[in-house]
Amino acid sequence: MTIIDKLATSLNRKDEKPNQELAKYIADQDDKGAVKELVENLKNSDKNIQSDCIKVLYEIGDLKPSLVAEYSKELVDLLDHKNNRLVWGAMTALDAITLENPEAIYSALSKIVDIADKGSVITKDHGVNILIKLSSVKQYADHTFTLLIEQLKNCPTNQLPMYAENALAIINDNNKALFIKTLFSRLDDIEKDTKRKRVEKVIKKLS
């Protein structure tokens, strides 16, 4: 059996369990050949196989990012795809491998941010996560933190509490004042009480 034969689509399954089990198996076996086959089949003529392959790849990325990290270029190329499933799947995979291959991810940052701005909620969430992770890498921090602040200023208020909470890990004495100021500036925009309280809690934690 090839790796493709083990995908949910090939097994006539509508659920994601086969894909998740396959990802775990590949990660456990450290199977580079399987990862290569999945990447090659992102161009398969069957859209369902493409979707399953990206799903397995980002699941592997979560479990063992080193296996997927060398394919950052192929994943970045997918961000222009017409199939939205591949776009947000690629962004999810890029998020998973950011700290494994920060240089490659940083070099594609303008495209990543552009696609995150135009993309679905999932695409944007992972784009912001990438900025947060890169902000923990010293040589990129100044630039990526500036981009992160732009996201916090302009993102939908629904997403703001999660972004603020996720960013807490990279806040330090140098960037704290700007971060707090940015969150304060958005408080009046937040209509939902529960969401506003979450942002206020982040501010309080840092004050």
Buried (B, 14 or more C-beta within 10 A) or exposed (E): EEBBEBBBBBEEEEEBEBBBBBBBBBBEEEBEEBBBBBBEBBEBEBEEBBBBBBBBBBBBBBBBBBBBBBBBEBBBBBBEBEBEBBBBBBBBBBBBBBBBBBEBBBBBBEEBBEBBBEBEEBBBBBBBBBBBBBBBBEEBBEBBBEBBBBBBEEBEBEBBBBBBBBBEEBBEEEBEEBBBEBBEEBEEEBEEEEBBEBBBEBBEEEE
